[in-house]
Amino acid sequence: MNSSTAQRSQRNRRNRRNVALFGRFALVGASGVLVNLVVLVVVKKLGPDADLVFLDLPMTRFNVRWYHVFSTVAFVVAVLWNFQLNRVWAFSSTGKASWWKEFRPFFAVGLLGQVVGLALLTLLLHSHSPLALSTDVLDDSTGLRTRLYWGQLIVIAAVTPLSFVLHKLWTFSSVRTHRLRESGELT
């Protein structure tokens, strides 16, 4: 086998591994979406009106609304869920690094996504935003017509690709590098 064929074969194996890895990551992510939405529904039902102000930001005309808090609580629960499943199953990193060593970058990536997501959620829910979800269709009269739930789904869909790339390149990279060294693919 010449070096060009060997390189092509190695690249094909790596591509198949990446597709399988993305598939597992997507399944974990789908379960995380369900966890996120269940938590969001519960905290919204238990909490005050989602549009009420939670905290005025000093010296600005901006504020944090309860929907930001609800989204963040759902994020924290879902990120713990996703991390553990990704660690055990998708990236198979259990035993390769300590839980905290991997959780810190995982949480940092998730937090970056949450900050971007909160900005997008604000644009989707703020009545004066050009991206505001329609209150004619999504009038909050039923669960399926609740703007916050649809906004949260849109946010999750928007930040997932960024999250995958950052987790693959940073969070679980030391585990992947260790595995490639063991298999002889990384010299």
N, C-alpha and C positions, 0 to 999 in steps of 0.2 A: 504494500500500500504506500503510495507516494505521500509526501507531506501535504500537498493540496487536498487530497482525498481525506487524509487523517484530520486536517483542520476543518473540513466541511462536515465530517462525521461528528467531530467534537462540538462544532457550532450547532448542528442539528440536535444533539443530545441536550445541550444547554437550552436551546429554544423549547424543546419538549418539556424540560424541567420547569422552565419559566411559565409556560402555559399551564402546566399542572399546578404550580405554586399559585398562580393568579386565580385558578379555579377554586383551590382550597381557601385562599384569602377571600374570594367573593362569597363562598358559602358561609364562612365565619362572619363576614360583613353583613350578609343577609340576616343571619340570626341576631347580629348586633342591632340591625335596623328594627327588628321586632322588639328586642329588649328596650331600645331607645324609645320607641313609640308607646309601648306599654307603660314605661315609667313616666313619660310625658303625659299620657292620659290620666294616670293616677295622681300625679302632683297637680295637674290642672284642675282636676275634680276636687282635690283636697284644699287647694290654695285659693287665694282671692282672684278676682277678675284679672285675666292675663294682661290686659291693656293698662291696668293701673300702674302708677309710678311706684317702683320699689325704692329707688334712691336717686335723688337729684345730684348731678355731678357739679361740685362746687365751681363757681366762677365761669360756668358755661350755661348755655340754654339747653343742654342735653341731659338725658336721664336714663337710668336703667329701669326697664319695665319688668313686670313679673314674668312675662314670656321669656325674657332673657334668663331669669333665674330658673324657670322650669326647664328650658332647653339645656342649661348647664348641669342641672341635677341629672337629667336624662343622659347627657354626655358622660358624666363621671361613672354612672352605673354601666353604661354600654362600653366605655373604654376598658373598664376592669374585666368585663365579660369577654370582649374581643381580644384583649391582651392574653388572657389565660388560654383561650382556644387557639389563637395564633401561635402561642409559644409551644403548646403541647402538640398541636396537629398540623397547622399550615406550614410553619417554619421549623417545626421539630427541634426546638432549641433547648428543651428541658434538660438540665444536667450539664449543658455546655457553658452556661454563664449563670450567675446568681439572678434570682427573680428581680431584685432591686436594680441590678446593673442593666438589665434589659428593660425594666419598666420605666425608668427615668427617660430614656430617649423615646420610648413608645408614647408615654404621656406627653412629652414635649411636642412630638409630631401631632398627636391628637389635640393638644391645646392650641397649636397653630391653626389646625383645621377648625377648631371651635371658635377661635377669634374671627377667622374669615367667615365662618358660618353665621356667627352672631351679627356681623355686619350685613351679610346677605339677608338674614332673617329680618333684620330691621328694615331693609329696603322692601322686602316682600310684605311686611305687615304695616308699615307706616303709611297712613292714608294719603300723604302728600308726595310719596315716592313715585317716580315714573315706572317702577317695577312692582308696585303694590298689586297684590292679588285682588281680584274683583270681589267686592262685597255683595254684588248681585247674585252671583252663583254660590260663592262661599260666604254664606250669611250666618254661620255658626249655629244654625238651627238644629243640626244633627252632627254626629261624629264625622260622617263622611263629607260634611259641608263646613268643617271647621278650618279656618284659614291657618291657624297655628300648626295643625297636623300636616297640612299640605306644604306649608312653608318649611317645616322641619324635614319632610321627605325631599324637597327640592334641595335644601342645604346639604343633606347627606349625599345625594347624587352628585352635587357639584364638587364636594371636597374629597370624595372617594378616590379618584385617580391620583391626586396629589398625595394623599395618605399612603396609597399602595407604593408609589415610587419612593417616597421618603422612608417608609418602613423597610423596603427591600434594600435600599442603598445604605441606610444608616442603622436603624434599630437592630435588625437581625443580620447585619453584614458580617460581624465577627464570627458568627456561627456558620454562615454560608462559606466564608473564607476557610475556616477550619475544615469543613466537610470537603471542599474542593481540594485542599492540600492532601487530605487523607486519600482521596480517590486518584490522586496523581494528575488532576486536570489543571492544577495551579502549581507552577514551579517557582 
